[in-house]
Amino acid sequence: MRIATFNLENLDLPLGNRAAILRPALARLNADVLCLQEVNGQHIRGQSGRHLLALDALLEGTAYATFHRASTSAAGSASAVDVHNLVTLSRYPIQRQRQVHHTLVAALEGQLATAIPKPATASPIRFDRPILATEIDVSGKVLHVLNVHLRAPLATAIPGGKIAPFTWKSVSQWAEGFYLSGVKRSGQALELRLIIDAAMDGDPNALIVAAGDFNAEDHETPLRIVTGSTEDTGNRELTNRAMVVLDRAIDLTRRFSILHHGRPQMVDHIVASHALYGHFRAIDVHNEALGDEAIGFAKNVAAMGSYHAAVVAEFDL
């Protein structure tokens, strides 16, 4: 079976010519389980909430149109769908789905130091997005699929801190915003790690895969939190609890999922439990047509496809 992840980069209507770029990319993945990020929802006149109309239009006529589907929704409403949703598509039945958002990790309280006006009290530092957790029935085996989109390493907005969307008033305000983004990204990674440990508490040999846009390379704090390597815990008895970063199997000359000012970075990952790693056979990243996101944003050119490359791993389940 093939498990893939793809950040669709603000998928929205109208699709226009994007469909002609994205559909072949999705077809090439030939995925049995597909984790998508940044799927925006749209309003239907006369109906409440949002609906995944852009995704429906993109998948029309493809094999994925008939797949089982799980998606995140706006907080407090099971029917409302916000922007930047996570969607998991599966050829196999989805037995259970849930979104995890401060369910296991409480929001930290912090008093902003550089906000204008300066607040008198602390406020919660909340994650921007949930984690989408699904349990999929693969020929009688339970596969835990965790769809992830961690906070980007862009400074969180500080009240009174900006002159323009990408122009800060002071270094201090940018620095506090950048610090807050790091806190959110690491906190999300911790919540993901706790989901993994809870599954392993129920079954030490659980088949677990976490896939998505981690907005971090494998040596950075979020991936270290998620993988929980023996070198970090100092306890070899916990090795079976560690997760394996599968994209380490990709040749270094090709191991990148974004280009940023010409610098290749691997920020989209597929990580697996040791039990699932035993079934791992191959992995690839589809980065041949990748553009440079920094140059695109500087020229105000939205990606026709995506500035993220899709990643796909093959297993013999």
Backbone bond lengths (Angstrom), bond angles and torsions (degrees), N, CA, C in turn:
res aa  C-N    CA-C-N  psi(-1)  N-CA   C-N-CA  omega(-1)  CA-C   N-CA-C  phi
1 M - - - 1.466 - - 1.515 109.69 -
2 R 1.339 115.85 156.10 1.459 121.58 -176.67 1.530 109.10 -118.87
3 I 1.338 115.68 127.77 1.462 122.77 178.53 1.529 107.36 -116.52
4 A 1.333 116.12 128.59 1.461 119.93 -174.77 1.520 111.13 -132.26
5 T 1.330 115.11 159.45 1.461 122.24 173.87 1.514 108.61 -134.52
6 F 1.342 115.90 142.65 1.465 120.58 -176.97 1.524 108.87 -153.74
7 N 1.330 116.55 119.43 1.463 122.22 172.76 1.530 107.31 -84.77
8 L 1.343 116.55 111.74 1.458 121.58 -174.36 1.527 113.50 -82.25
9 E 1.309 116.99 0.63 1.467 122.19 171.90 1.535 112.29 54.82
10 N 1.336 114.93 78.58 1.461 120.98 175.00 1.530 113.16 57.34
11 L 1.312 116.54 52.26 1.463 119.55 177.34 1.519 108.98 -64.44
12 D 1.324 117.01 123.13 1.467 120.87 -175.56 1.525 109.08 -154.99
13 L 1.314 115.43 172.08 1.454 121.66 173.85 1.520 109.74 -94.59
14 P 1.329 119.25 148.99 1.466 124.97 -2.65 1.529 111.24 -77.72
15 L 1.319 116.39 145.67 1.460 120.40 179.39 1.523 111.60 -70.82
16 G 1.309 116.38 -40.70 1.455 120.03 -178.61 1.518 111.46 56.48
17 N 1.318 115.40 -135.00 1.466 120.41 -177.59 1.529 113.24 -79.23
18 R 1.336 117.16 -3.92 1.468 118.35 178.91 1.529 111.75 -60.54
19 A 1.328 115.81 -36.10 1.466 119.58 -178.67 1.524 110.94 -58.78
20 A 1.320 117.02 -36.09 1.466 121.09 -179.06 1.523 111.87 -68.67
21 I 1.324 117.03 -20.07 1.464 121.33 176.85 1.524 110.65 -93.95
22 L 1.335 115.99 -43.89 1.461 119.79 -173.56 1.528 113.40 -76.27
23 R 1.335 118.21 -35.94 1.469 119.25 -178.21 1.528 112.05 -61.57
24 P 1.331 120.14 -46.53 1.465 118.77 176.49 1.527 112.80 -62.43
25 A 1.341 116.56 -34.26 1.467 119.61 178.04 1.523 110.65 -64.64
26 L 1.336 116.75 -41.36 1.456 121.00 177.90 1.525 110.76 -68.37
27 A 1.325 116.93 -39.62 1.465 120.33 179.30 1.521 110.76 -63.18
28 R 1.316 116.69 -39.94 1.469 120.20 -179.83 1.521 111.61 -62.93
29 L 1.326 117.06 -31.99 1.463 119.91 178.97 1.530 111.16 -63.50
30 N 1.330 116.47 -36.30 1.470 121.42 179.91 1.522 110.39 48.39
31 A 1.335 115.23 46.70 1.467 121.03 -171.59 1.523 111.84 -84.03
32 D 1.330 114.98 146.60 1.457 121.63 170.47 1.529 110.51 -91.15
33 V 1.332 115.69 -31.08 1.466 122.64 173.63 1.528 106.54 -131.36
34 L 1.324 116.38 126.45 1.463 120.78 -174.89 1.519 109.60 -128.35
35 C 1.333 116.20 120.47 1.466 122.94 177.42 1.528 108.58 -99.35
36 L 1.320 116.37 118.67 1.455 121.80 -178.49 1.520 109.80 -112.17
37 Q 1.339 115.65 145.34 1.467 121.38 175.03 1.530 109.27 -124.54
38 E 1.326 115.45 159.03 1.467 124.43 178.41 1.526 112.30 59.86
39 V 1.320 115.54 51.19 1.466 121.80 174.37 1.525 107.41 -101.55
40 N 1.307 117.45 108.14 1.463 121.29 -177.60 1.525 111.42 -79.55
41 G 1.341 115.33 150.80 1.453 121.43 175.82 1.519 110.79 -99.63
42 Q 1.336 116.19 157.80 1.458 121.42 -178.04 1.533 110.02 -127.63
43 H 1.317 115.58 153.91 1.464 121.38 178.44 1.526 110.25 -83.40
44 I 1.324 115.55 146.09 1.466 122.47 169.87 1.528 106.98 -113.52
45 R 1.316 116.55 126.00 1.464 120.69 -176.71 1.530 110.05 -57.42
46 G 1.321 114.54 129.52 1.448 120.54 178.22 1.513 114.24 87.88
47 Q 1.332 116.72 -2.66 1.461 120.75 178.96 1.523 109.44 -121.10
48 S 1.333 116.05 148.47 1.462 120.21 179.33 1.524 109.99 -82.59
49 G 1.316 115.41 161.01 1.452 121.00 176.03 1.513 112.89 72.37
50 R 1.332 114.62 -168.02 1.456 121.26 178.35 1.518 109.49 -122.73
51 H 1.328 114.97 161.45 1.458 121.01 -177.49 1.529 108.74 -135.01
52 L 1.310 116.92 155.28 1.459 121.22 -174.12 1.533 110.57 -87.13
53 L 1.322 115.59 61.47 1.458 121.26 -176.13 1.527 111.59 -70.15
54 A 1.319 117.42 -38.17 1.469 120.22 -179.88 1.525 110.37 -64.72
55 L 1.326 116.33 -40.58 1.470 119.52 178.25 1.523 110.34 -66.39
56 D 1.340 116.77 -42.77 1.466 119.91 177.86 1.522 110.69 -57.62
57 A 1.333 116.68 -42.96 1.466 120.83 -179.33 1.526 110.72 -66.45
58 L 1.329 116.84 -39.97 1.467 120.54 -179.82 1.525 111.48 -65.24
59 L 1.324 116.67 -40.36 1.465 120.58 -174.51 1.523 113.30 -84.35
60 E 1.334 117.10 -10.85 1.462 120.34 -177.51 1.534 110.74 -56.24
61 G 1.317 115.75 128.39 1.456 120.64 179.05 1.512 114.48 84.14
62 T 1.338 117.74 -1.04 1.462 121.06 177.29 1.524 109.73 -104.16
63 A 1.335 115.57 166.42 1.472 119.92 178.05 1.521 111.30 -62.24
64 Y 1.336 117.09 -29.50 1.460 120.88 -176.41 1.536 112.76 -68.49
65 A 1.325 117.27 -18.16 1.461 120.79 -177.77 1.520 111.87 -62.02
66 T 1.323 117.07 -27.01 1.473 120.76 -178.15 1.527 112.47 -100.34
67 F 1.322 117.83 2.35 1.464 120.88 -178.97 1.531 110.48 -70.14
68 H 1.333 115.47 154.87 1.453 120.75 169.06 1.533 108.04 -65.42
69 R 1.348 116.14 149.75 1.464 119.29 -173.12 1.520 111.67 -136.00
70 A 1.315 115.42 138.94 1.461 122.78 169.75 1.521 107.21 -130.40
71 S 1.342 116.55 143.96 1.462 118.75 179.79 1.515 109.94 -149.08
72 T 1.319 115.92 158.15 1.460 121.15 175.04 1.520 109.00 -79.87
73 S 1.321 115.59 160.40 1.455 121.31 179.07 1.518 109.03 -136.41
74 A 1.322 115.22 163.40 1.459 119.87 179.17 1.522 109.75 -62.90
75 A 1.321 116.11 145.25 1.465 120.88 -178.15 1.518 110.92 -58.31
76 G 1.335 115.69 134.80 1.454 121.20 174.91 1.507 115.50 86.98
77 S 1.373 116.89 -1.41 1.464 118.94 178.79 1.509 109.58 -146.02
78 A 1.303 116.63 121.66 1.462 120.85 -179.17 1.517 111.94 -72.18
79 S 1.331 117.59 -20.16 1.462 120.19 -176.41 1.524 113.10 -98.75
80 A 1.326 117.33 -26.08 1.459 120.27 -178.13 1.514 110.70 -74.74
81 V 1.318 117.04 138.86 1.456 122.26 179.60 1.522 108.07 -124.14
82 D 1.314 117.03 122.74 1.448 121.93 -175.45 1.526 109.58 -92.11
83 V 1.343 116.91 -175.01 1.455 121.30 175.91 1.533 109.77 -75.46
84 H 1.324 114.80 162.83 1.469 121.90 177.38 1.527 112.58 54.16
85 N 1.325 115.69 46.62 1.455 120.05 177.66 1.519 111.56 -74.61
86 L 1.322 114.99 156.78 1.451 122.68 167.81 1.519 107.49 -97.89
87 V 1.331 116.86 136.50 1.461 121.80 177.82 1.524 108.16 -133.29
88 T 1.324 116.41 131.33 1.453 122.13 174.51 1.518 109.12 -114.76
89 L 1.328 115.60 123.23 1.459 122.50 178.29 1.524 108.50 -108.54
90 S 1.326 116.83 138.48 1.463 120.07 -175.65 1.521 111.59 -141.94
91 R 1.328 115.05 132.10 1.458 120.55 172.50 1.527 110.52 -66.56
92 Y 1.341 115.52 -27.16 1.459 122.26 -177.67 1.531 109.95 -97.66
93 P 1.337 117.69 156.06 1.468 120.24 -178.24 1.532 112.69 -60.95
94 I 1.320 115.49 137.62 1.464 121.63 174.05 1.520 107.36 -92.68
95 Q 1.328 115.96 112.46 1.464 120.72 -176.57 1.518 112.40 -77.97
96 R 1.325 116.09 -35.76 1.464 120.09 -174.28 1.524 108.94 -150.70
97 Q 1.308 116.51 142.96 1.454 120.35 174.93 1.529 109.41 -141.93
98 R 1.321 115.56 148.60 1.457 120.76 176.15 1.524 108.15 -159.40
99 Q 1.304 116.07 151.43 1.457 119.17 173.26 1.518 107.84 -106.81
100 V 1.304 114.54 136.28 1.462 121.77 -175.26 1.523 108.13 -112.41
101 H 1.332 115.61 113.21 1.468 120.87 -176.06 1.521 107.72 -142.92
102 H 1.316 116.47 99.50 1.460 122.45 -173.55 1.529 110.81 58.54
103 T 1.306 116.51 29.53 1.458 121.44 176.98 1.520 110.24 -80.56
104 L 1.328 115.99 -37.95 1.461 121.90 -178.11 1.528 112.59 -111.19
105 V 1.313 116.77 -19.90 1.473 122.00 -179.54 1.524 108.17 -125.07
106 A 1.318 116.64 114.34 1.469 120.58 -179.65 1.525 110.41 -69.84
107 A 1.323 116.23 150.19 1.464 120.53 176.44 1.527 109.67 -67.17
108 L 1.319 116.19 132.13 1.460 120.19 175.81 1.530 109.74 -71.67
109 E 1.304 115.80 152.87 1.462 121.29 176.18 1.523 108.64 -102.73
110 G 1.321 116.19 134.28 1.454 119.51 179.17 1.517 111.27 -147.25
111 Q 1.343 116.43 143.99 1.464 121.35 177.34 1.516 108.06 -102.52
112 L 1.331 116.78 117.57 1.460 120.66 -175.77 1.528 110.50 -63.29
113 A 1.333 114.42 134.68 1.460 120.12 -176.92 1.521 112.48 -90.04
114 T 1.355 117.58 -24.60 1.465 119.44 -172.18 1.533 113.30 -117.33
115 A 1.330 117.94 2.74 1.462 120.21 -178.48 1.523 111.09 -65.75
116 I 1.328 115.45 149.47 1.463 121.94 176.94 1.533 108.38 -124.73
117 P 1.350 118.30 115.47 1.473 126.86 -2.58 1.537 111.03 -73.73
118 K 1.302 115.53 157.07 1.456 120.29 -179.17 1.529 109.51 -71.17
119 P 1.342 117.68 127.78 1.472 119.92 -177.92 1.520 112.04 -69.69
120 A 1.310 115.73 150.87 1.467 120.47 -179.40 1.521 111.43 -85.40
121 T 1.332 116.63 -19.74 1.466 120.15 -177.12 1.523 110.46 -133.12
122 A 1.311 115.01 167.75 1.466 121.54 177.91 1.528 109.88 -77.75
123 S 1.317 115.69 155.48 1.464 121.79 177.28 1.530 108.52 -133.59
124 P 1.342 117.51 156.46 1.463 119.62 -177.94 1.526 112.23 -71.75
125 I 1.330 115.58 144.10 1.467 122.85 174.91 1.523 106.25 -101.37
126 R 1.331 116.46 97.50 1.458 121.09 -172.66 1.525 111.78 -99.00
127 F 1.334 115.70 146.76 1.454 121.77 177.13 1.527 109.49 -66.29
128 D 1.317 116.37 146.92 1.465 120.87 -179.64 1.519 112.68 -73.70
129 R 1.345 116.73 -31.34 1.463 120.29 -173.67 1.518 110.61 -139.93
130 P 1.333 116.58 154.51 1.462 120.02 174.37 1.525 111.08 -83.87
131 I 1.311 115.98 178.14 1.465 123.93 168.03 1.527 106.19 -104.71
132 L 1.323 117.22 136.97 1.458 121.20 178.33 1.529 108.56 -99.37
133 A 1.325 116.07 111.72 1.468 122.00 -177.94 1.521 109.40 -106.28
134 T 1.321 116.51 126.93 1.460 121.25 177.64 1.523 109.92 -130.27
135 E 1.318 115.35 152.83 1.458 122.13 171.77 1.517 106.92 -118.06
136 I 1.331 116.13 121.45 1.461 122.17 -172.36 1.521 109.56 -115.00
137 D 1.310 116.12 135.75 1.460 122.61 179.60 1.525 108.74 -88.18
138 V 1.337 116.17 107.44 1.468 121.79 178.72 1.522 108.27 -110.78
139 S 1.310 115.79 95.02 1.468 121.89 179.14 1.525 111.92 52.26
140 G 1.331 115.39 44.75 1.458 120.86 177.42 1.513 114.71 88.55
141 K 1.329 118.15 -7.32 1.464 121.96 176.77 1.522 109.32 -100.01
142 V 1.329 116.14 143.90 1.466 120.62 178.15 1.526 109.04 -91.68
143 L 1.316 115.69 120.71 1.459 121.81 176.42 1.524 108.12 -109.08
144 H 1.338 116.25 118.96 1.463 121.88 177.26 1.530 107.80 -86.40
145 V 1.318 116.67 117.74 1.466 121.74 179.58 1.523 108.67 -114.95
146 L 1.326 116.20 120.93 1.462 122.56 -177.54 1.529 107.95 -114.14
147 N 1.328 115.22 109.96 1.458 122.17 -178.63 1.528 107.96 -91.29
148 V 1.339 116.38 127.54 1.470 121.46 -165.85 1.522 111.52 -130.18
149 H 1.331 115.96 138.97 1.458 121.62 167.64 1.525 107.03 -142.87
150 L 1.322 116.22 98.43 1.460 121.09 -178.44 1.529 110.50 -80.64
151 R 1.321 114.66 160.76 1.464 121.86 -178.76 1.536 110.49 -57.09
152 A 1.319 117.03 135.70 1.460 122.04 177.71 1.532 110.48 -71.09
153 P 1.337 117.19 152.39 1.465 120.46 178.20 1.526 112.04 -78.93
154 L 1.324 115.67 51.89 1.460 123.45 172.99 1.516 107.41 -115.30
155 A 1.308 116.81 138.94 1.462 120.71 -174.61 1.525 111.94 -59.66
156 T 1.326 115.90 133.11 1.459 122.58 174.62 1.535 109.39 -66.53
157 A 1.318 116.84 141.91 1.467 120.47 -179.66 1.522 111.05 -61.91
158 I 1.330 115.75 137.37 1.467 123.36 175.83 1.534 107.42 -113.92
159 P 1.332 118.94 128.78 1.474 119.82 179.58 1.526 112.02 -51.83
160 G 1.326 115.38 126.66 1.462 120.67 179.52 1.509 113.83 73.01
161 G 1.329 117.35 16.44 1.467 120.01 -173.12 1.506 116.02 -97.96
162 K 1.355 117.81 -8.57 1.460 119.05 -173.34 1.527 112.80 -124.78
163 I 1.326 114.37 147.23 1.459 121.53 172.53 1.527 109.32 -88.69
164 A 1.332 115.52 -37.67 1.463 124.32 179.19 1.526 106.56 -145.35
165 P 1.354 118.15 171.09 1.470 119.88 -175.43 1.521 114.78 -50.24
166 F 1.334 118.43 -37.01 1.460 120.33 -178.79 1.535 112.56 -118.68
167 T 1.333 116.11 21.27 1.462 120.54 -179.13 1.515 109.77 -125.60
168 W 1.335 116.00 118.15 1.464 121.73 -177.06 1.519 110.97 -93.03
169 K 1.336 115.76 153.35 1.458 121.39 178.34 1.522 111.98 -76.75
170 S 1.342 116.02 -33.32 1.462 119.54 -177.59 1.520 110.45 -148.55
171 V 1.323 115.71 157.41 1.458 120.85 176.41 1.524 109.73 -63.80
172 S 1.322 117.08 -38.51 1.464 121.22 -177.94 1.526 111.27 -61.01
173 Q 1.325 116.31 -42.04 1.468 118.86 -179.74 1.524 111.22 -68.27
174 W 1.354 116.23 -42.00 1.471 118.68 174.78 1.518 110.26 -59.90
175 A 1.332 117.00 -44.02 1.463 121.28 -176.73 1.526 110.98 -61.46
176 E 1.333 117.35 -41.54 1.460 118.92 178.88 1.534 110.45 -66.70
177 G 1.332 116.79 -39.86 1.455 120.09 177.09 1.520 112.24 -62.83
178 F 1.321 116.72 -39.83 1.463 121.51 179.29 1.532 110.30 -67.47
179 Y 1.318 115.66 -39.69 1.477 121.26 175.83 1.529 110.82 -60.56
180 L 1.335 117.01 -44.61 1.463 120.46 -179.46 1.530 111.11 -62.85
181 S 1.322 117.34 -38.19 1.458 120.17 177.87 1.524 111.18 -64.16
182 G 1.329 116.35 -38.56 1.462 120.12 176.96 1.521 111.91 -64.59
183 V 1.336 116.18 -39.02 1.468 120.60 177.07 1.524 110.08 -62.71
184 K 1.330 116.88 -45.10 1.470 120.49 -179.53 1.527 110.89 -63.13
185 R 1.326 117.06 -45.81 1.476 120.95 -177.43 1.525 110.60 -62.66
186 S 1.319 117.18 -44.47 1.462 120.50 179.19 1.522 111.64 -67.98
187 G 1.345 116.75 -36.20 1.458 120.00 178.13 1.517 111.79 -65.74
188 Q 1.333 116.93 -41.51 1.462 120.51 175.62 1.526 110.91 -60.88
189 A 1.335 115.62 -41.50 1.467 120.09 179.05 1.526 110.42 -62.56
190 L 1.329 116.76 -38.78 1.465 120.46 177.74 1.525 110.25 -63.80
191 E 1.345 117.06 -43.74 1.464 119.08 179.58 1.532 110.56 -62.35
192 L 1.332 116.89 -38.56 1.464 120.65 176.25 1.523 110.72 -62.35
193 R 1.327 116.00 -43.51 1.470 119.71 179.38 1.528 111.22 -61.54
194 L 1.321 117.26 -38.13 1.465 120.95 179.85 1.527 111.58 -68.93
195 I 1.344 116.91 -34.45 1.467 120.06 174.59 1.531 109.67 -62.77
196 I 1.319 116.15 -43.94 1.463 121.23 179.53 1.522 110.65 -61.25
197 D 1.333 116.93 -47.01 1.463 120.44 -178.84 1.526 111.66 -64.56
198 A 1.339 116.53 -36.66 1.466 119.17 178.18 1.528 110.70 -63.33
199 A 1.341 116.95 -40.54 1.470 120.17 177.52 1.514 111.11 -64.66
200 M 1.328 116.42 -37.94 1.461 120.05 179.99 1.522 112.12 -74.77
201 D 1.334 116.85 -25.71 1.469 119.53 173.27 1.527 109.66 -61.96
202 G 1.340 116.21 -38.94 1.452 120.56 179.50 1.511 112.84 -75.81
203 D 1.333 116.37 -31.88 1.468 121.88 -179.37 1.519 108.17 -153.56
204 P 1.350 118.47 106.06 1.462 121.25 -178.68 1.529 113.20 -58.54
205 N 1.327 116.80 -20.67 1.464 121.14 -179.87 1.525 111.70 -109.41
206 A 1.318 115.69 31.95 1.461 120.58 -179.42 1.528 110.65 -62.09
207 L 1.327 115.06 142.45 1.468 121.95 175.48 1.527 107.40 -88.75
208 I 1.333 116.03 106.25 1.469 121.13 -173.32 1.519 109.57 -126.74
209 V 1.323 116.23 134.36 1.456 121.53 172.08 1.523 108.22 -132.95
210 A 1.320 115.88 132.32 1.464 122.19 172.90 1.522 106.80 -114.37
211 A 1.325 116.37 125.55 1.459 120.44 -174.45 1.515 109.97 -138.28
212 G 1.322 115.60 141.31 1.453 118.17 177.08 1.509 113.35 153.97
213 D 1.321 114.05 -164.07 1.458 123.07 179.88 1.530 107.95 -93.45
214 F 1.319 115.93 102.03 1.464 121.19 -178.89 1.524 111.97 -86.50
215 N 1.336 117.24 -9.34 1.461 121.51 -178.70 1.530 112.11 51.05
216 A 1.317 115.91 34.46 1.464 121.33 179.93 1.523 108.61 -160.67
217 E 1.316 116.14 148.02 1.459 120.74 174.52 1.526 108.67 -85.58
218 D 1.329 115.92 170.17 1.469 118.45 -167.54 1.523 114.17 -71.35
219 H 1.340 117.86 -14.02 1.461 119.94 178.53 1.534 112.21 -91.63
220 E 1.331 116.83 -4.93 1.458 120.65 -176.13 1.527 111.26 -87.33
221 T 1.331 115.38 164.48 1.467 122.29 -172.62 1.530 114.27 -51.99
222 P 1.350 120.74 -48.67 1.471 118.72 -177.34 1.526 113.47 -57.26
223 L 1.328 118.10 -44.62 1.466 120.12 -179.87 1.516 111.52 -68.69
224 R 1.319 117.84 -33.99 1.468 119.98 177.06 1.521 110.80 -65.92
225 I 1.345 116.84 -37.52 1.464 120.37 177.22 1.525 110.24 -64.70
226 V 1.310 116.74 -44.61 1.464 121.36 -176.72 1.526 111.38 -69.08
227 T 1.337 117.34 -44.51 1.465 119.47 -174.74 1.521 111.95 -74.92
228 G 1.331 119.11 -36.80 1.463 121.07 177.82 1.517 112.74 58.22
229 S 1.329 116.65 52.99 1.465 120.93 -175.45 1.526 111.57 -66.18
230 T 1.323 115.35 155.67 1.465 121.59 178.89 1.517 110.79 -60.56
231 E 1.334 116.93 -34.30 1.462 120.32 179.73 1.530 110.99 -63.16
232 D 1.343 116.65 -29.93 1.460 120.13 178.22 1.521 112.18 -84.57
233 T 1.327 118.24 -41.05 1.467 120.05 -178.37 1.523 112.06 -78.78
234 G 1.341 116.55 -25.00 1.464 120.23 -178.60 1.519 113.13 71.35
235 N 1.335 117.23 15.97 1.460 121.00 -176.52 1.523 109.10 -133.04
236 R 1.334 116.77 105.97 1.462 119.15 -176.37 1.531 112.06 -68.55
237 E 1.327 117.84 -18.18 1.462 120.60 177.40 1.532 111.20 -68.98
238 L 1.329 116.77 -13.73 1.463 120.68 178.82 1.531 112.41 -97.31
239 T 1.327 117.49 6.25 1.467 120.87 -176.53 1.514 112.26 -56.91
240 N 1.334 117.56 -38.51 1.454 120.19 -179.25 1.533 112.12 -65.78
241 R 1.339 116.20 -17.98 1.464 120.59 177.88 1.531 111.88 -85.79
242 A 1.306 117.07 -14.10 1.461 120.43 -179.83 1.526 109.93 -71.36
243 M 1.308 115.71 152.42 1.461 121.66 176.76 1.530 108.86 -105.02
244 V 1.326 115.83 150.93 1.462 122.19 -176.58 1.529 109.19 -104.76
245 V 1.330 116.96 126.17 1.467 122.07 176.92 1.525 107.56 -81.56
246 L 1.312 116.67 101.85 1.460 120.89 -170.99 1.522 113.25 -68.32
247 D 1.339 117.37 -29.49 1.466 118.24 -177.29 1.521 112.90 -70.10
248 R 1.325 118.12 -4.15 1.462 119.44 170.99 1.524 111.69 -65.16
249 A 1.331 116.74 -15.04 1.459 120.90 177.95 1.526 112.42 -78.69
250 I 1.327 117.52 -9.92 1.463 121.32 179.78 1.530 109.37 -81.27
251 D 1.327 117.16 138.49 1.459 121.50 177.79 1.528 110.02 -55.30
252 L 1.335 116.21 137.14 1.468 120.98 -175.10 1.525 112.90 -57.20
253 T 1.325 118.08 -31.08 1.462 120.48 -178.67 1.534 111.62 -70.07
254 R 1.341 117.52 -16.86 1.463 121.85 -177.65 1.524 112.06 -117.61
255 R 1.318 117.03 0.41 1.457 120.00 -172.78 1.531 110.98 -87.28
256 F 1.335 114.85 80.67 1.468 120.70 173.53 1.515 108.49 -155.70
257 S 1.338 115.43 144.11 1.469 120.21 179.14 1.525 112.32 -117.90
258 I 1.338 118.27 -7.97 1.464 122.19 170.09 1.527 108.73 -141.54
259 L 1.321 115.21 158.02 1.462 122.94 169.89 1.518 106.89 -117.34
260 H 1.329 116.72 128.85 1.458 121.01 -178.67 1.519 108.12 -131.59
261 H 1.332 116.76 108.77 1.467 122.54 -173.97 1.530 110.42 52.04
262 G 1.334 115.82 42.09 1.455 120.84 177.75 1.513 114.93 81.33
263 R 1.327 117.11 -5.36 1.461 120.52 -179.18 1.525 110.06 -93.40
264 P 1.330 118.26 118.39 1.471 120.20 178.22 1.528 111.02 -76.05
265 Q 1.342 116.69 133.98 1.461 121.81 179.88 1.528 109.58 -136.43
266 M 1.340 116.08 142.54 1.460 121.45 176.56 1.519 107.75 -102.95
267 V 1.335 116.27 99.25 1.466 120.16 -178.21 1.529 111.91 -115.10
268 D 1.328 116.53 -11.72 1.466 121.30 175.85 1.522 107.28 -100.69
269 H 1.335 116.64 125.50 1.461 120.12 -170.18 1.519 112.41 -132.97
270 I 1.327 114.75 157.55 1.465 122.87 165.83 1.519 106.33 -124.87
271 V 1.340 116.31 117.96 1.467 120.90 179.54 1.527 108.21 -119.67
272 A 1.327 115.44 146.45 1.464 119.78 -172.36 1.516 111.46 -135.84
273 S 1.330 115.18 152.37 1.465 120.72 172.78 1.527 108.56 -69.51
274 H 1.337 116.52 159.74 1.469 119.72 -179.65 1.524 111.26 -61.23
275 A 1.332 117.30 -33.84 1.465 120.19 178.74 1.524 110.81 -62.70
276 L 1.337 117.24 -41.56 1.458 120.77 177.67 1.526 111.03 -74.91
277 Y 1.322 117.12 -32.78 1.473 122.07 179.40 1.530 111.14 -57.60
278 G 1.317 117.02 -30.19 1.453 120.14 177.82 1.520 113.05 -63.70
279 H 1.348 116.34 -20.33 1.468 121.55 179.50 1.528 111.91 -100.22
280 F 1.323 117.38 -0.97 1.467 122.75 -176.23 1.526 110.43 -72.66
281 R 1.338 115.65 134.47 1.463 119.75 -178.10 1.528 113.49 -123.66
282 A 1.330 118.22 -35.65 1.471 118.95 -177.40 1.516 109.97 -163.20
283 I 1.340 115.49 160.28 1.464 121.16 176.51 1.517 109.08 -148.10
284 D 1.327 115.99 148.77 1.455 120.67 179.79 1.517 109.24 -146.36
285 V 1.328 115.61 154.39 1.464 121.62 174.50 1.522 107.12 -123.25
286 H 1.323 116.18 129.19 1.459 121.65 -174.28 1.535 109.75 -94.66
287 N 1.329 115.69 77.00 1.464 120.70 -172.08 1.522 113.86 -111.54
288 E 1.327 117.57 12.73 1.466 119.68 -174.27 1.529 113.05 -63.61
289 A 1.321 117.62 -34.61 1.473 121.03 -176.31 1.525 112.57 -101.77
290 L 1.334 117.62 15.27 1.461 122.45 -172.45 1.530 111.67 -69.05
291 G 1.339 116.04 131.86 1.450 121.03 173.38 1.517 110.70 -94.14
292 D 1.327 116.70 170.18 1.461 122.29 -179.78 1.527 108.72 -88.69
293 E 1.358 116.04 114.42 1.465 119.90 -175.14 1.524 112.45 -63.19
294 A 1.316 118.05 -36.89 1.458 120.46 -177.50 1.527 110.92 -66.16
295 I 1.324 116.87 -41.47 1.462 120.63 178.39 1.524 109.83 -67.87
296 G 1.329 116.22 -40.89 1.457 119.93 178.45 1.513 112.39 -60.79
297 F 1.334 116.79 -46.59 1.453 120.19 179.56 1.526 111.30 -65.99
298 A 1.334 117.27 -38.08 1.465 120.85 179.92 1.523 111.00 -62.98
299 K 1.322 116.38 -34.13 1.467 120.86 179.65 1.530 112.19 -93.49
300 N 1.348 115.74 4.61 1.462 121.50 -179.50 1.526 111.44 57.86
301 V 1.350 115.00 42.37 1.458 121.83 178.54 1.522 108.41 -110.04
302 A 1.324 116.91 107.14 1.460 120.61 177.38 1.527 109.01 -69.77
303 A 1.307 115.71 147.53 1.461 120.30 -178.59 1.520 110.31 -65.15
304 M 1.342 116.97 132.61 1.457 119.96 174.37 1.525 109.42 -71.32
305 G 1.338 115.52 -38.40 1.454 120.78 172.17 1.512 108.65 -100.98
306 S 1.350 115.62 -92.47 1.458 121.62 175.69 1.518 108.25 -158.20
307 Y 1.321 116.05 149.19 1.464 120.24 172.95 1.523 111.55 -83.22
308 H 1.342 116.59 3.99 1.462 121.87 172.78 1.516 109.27 -109.57
309 A 1.321 116.43 142.23 1.463 121.03 173.91 1.525 109.52 -88.94
310 A 1.323 115.62 144.93 1.458 120.58 174.40 1.526 109.43 -76.53
311 V 1.338 114.88 149.63 1.466 121.81 178.11 1.531 107.47 -125.03
312 V 1.337 117.43 136.43 1.466 120.52 -178.70 1.524 109.76 -137.03
313 A 1.333 115.45 134.25 1.464 121.87 179.50 1.526 108.87 -119.62
314 E 1.320 115.52 147.26 1.459 121.76 -177.78 1.529 110.22 -114.05
315 F 1.323 115.65 136.13 1.471 122.60 -179.36 1.527 108.71 -130.33
316 D 1.334 116.58 158.91 1.460 120.29 179.39 1.529 112.23 -102.69
317 L 1.332 116.98 28.79 1.468 121.41 178.92 1.536 110.66 -60.11
